Amino acid sequence: MAKDDGGHRPPKGVQETGQRAVRWIEEGRAGKGFTDTGTHRAHQLADGEALSDEEVSKMQAYFKRHSVDKDAEGFTSGSDGFPSPGRVAWDAWGGDAGERWVRGIDV
């Protein structure tokens, strides 16, 4: 994905996922272990802020570490406990759309 002078701008699908995460966070669905970093990232993506190479690199690392979370209860819509704190966190980092987006960026 192209980088403008201000950084890497998240595509619409990533912004929409971030917006959903912000709503869930505000509703208290993120859980006790949710970090300020996750909240900040959700707001960045929701607002369509351009991300630096370093921030994209952190997103790439997040998705590599947390892809196993997709197998947990409450991750999938319609399952018990949806959205689980893990799902809220996944979406705060851009969700599946974010994972696809940053995978295509060479930083």
C-alpha positions as CSV (number, residue, x, y, z in Angstrom):
1,M,0.0,0.0,0.0
2,A,1.3,3.4,-0.8
3,K,2.8,5.7,1.8
4,D,2.1,9.4,1.5
5,D,4.4,12.0,3.1
6,G,2.4,11.8,6.3
7,G,2.7,8.0,6.7
8,H,0.6,5.0,5.9
9,R,-3.1,5.9,5.8
10,P,-5.5,3.1,6.8
11,P,-8.0,2.1,4.2
12,K,-11.8,2.5,4.8
13,G,-12.3,-1.1,6.1
14,V,-9.5,-0.7,8.7
15,Q,-11.1,2.6,9.8
16,E,-14.5,1.0,10.2
17,T,-13.0,-1.8,12.2
18,G,-11.3,0.8,14.4
19,Q,-14.5,2.6,14.9
20,R,-16.3,-0.5,16.0
21,A,-13.5,-1.2,18.5
22,V,-13.8,2.3,19.9
23,R,-17.5,1.7,20.5
24,W,-16.8,-1.6,22.2
25,I,-14.1,0.0,24.4
26,E,-16.4,2.8,25.4
27,E,-19.1,0.2,26.2
28,G,-16.6,-1.5,28.6
29,R,-16.2,-4.7,26.6
30,A,-12.4,-4.5,26.4
31,G,-11.7,-6.2,29.7
32,K,-9.4,-5.5,32.6
33,G,-6.1,-6.2,30.7
34,F,-6.8,-3.9,27.9
35,T,-3.9,-1.4,27.4
36,D,-3.8,2.3,26.7
37,T,-1.8,1.4,23.6
38,G,-4.7,-0.6,22.2
39,T,-7.1,2.3,22.9
40,H,-4.7,4.7,21.2
41,R,-4.3,2.4,18.2
42,A,-8.1,2.0,17.8
43,H,-8.6,5.8,17.8
44,Q,-5.7,6.3,15.3
45,L,-7.3,3.8,12.9
46,A,-10.9,5.0,13.5
47,D,-9.8,8.6,12.7
48,G,-7.9,7.6,9.6
49,E,-4.6,8.9,11.0
50,A,-1.5,8.1,9.0
51,L,0.8,5.6,10.7
52,S,4.6,5.7,10.8
53,D,6.7,2.8,9.6
54,E,7.3,2.0,13.3
55,E,3.6,1.8,14.1
56,V,3.0,-0.4,11.1
57,S,5.8,-2.7,12.2
58,K,4.2,-2.9,15.7
59,M,0.9,-3.8,14.0
60,Q,2.6,-6.5,12.0
61,A,4.1,-7.9,15.2
62,Y,0.8,-7.7,17.0
63,F,-1.0,-9.8,14.4
64,K,1.8,-12.4,14.3
65,R,1.5,-12.8,18.1
66,H,-2.2,-12.7,18.4
67,S,-3.6,-14.7,15.4
68,V,-4.2,-17.6,17.8
69,D,-6.7,-15.4,19.7
70,K,-9.1,-15.9,16.8
71,D,-9.8,-19.5,18.0
72,A,-11.0,-18.3,21.4
73,E,-14.6,-18.3,22.6
74,G,-16.4,-15.0,22.0
75,F,-14.2,-14.1,19.0
76,T,-16.7,-14.8,16.3
77,S,-20.1,-13.0,15.9
78,G,-22.9,-15.2,17.2
79,S,-20.7,-17.1,19.6
80,D,-21.1,-17.0,23.4
81,G,-19.4,-13.9,25.0
82,F,-19.0,-12.0,21.7
83,P,-17.2,-9.7,21.6
84,S,-14.6,-11.2,23.8
85,P,-11.8,-8.9,25.1
86,G,-9.5,-10.6,22.6
87,R,-11.9,-9.7,19.8
88,V,-12.1,-6.1,21.0
89,A,-8.3,-6.0,21.0
90,W,-8.0,-7.6,17.6
91,D,-10.3,-5.0,16.1
92,A,-8.5,-2.2,18.0
93,W,-5.5,-3.1,15.9
94,G,-7.5,-3.1,12.7
95,G,-9.0,-6.6,12.7
96,D,-8.7,-8.9,9.7
97,A,-8.7,-5.9,7.4
98,G,-5.8,-4.4,9.3
99,E,-3.9,-7.6,9.2
100,R,-4.3,-7.8,5.4
101,W,-3.4,-4.1,5.0
102,V,-0.1,-4.2,7.1
103,R,0.9,-7.5,5.6
104,G,1.3,-5.7,2.3
105,I,3.5,-2.9,3.6
106,D,7.3,-3.3,3.5
107,V,8.8,-1.4,6.5
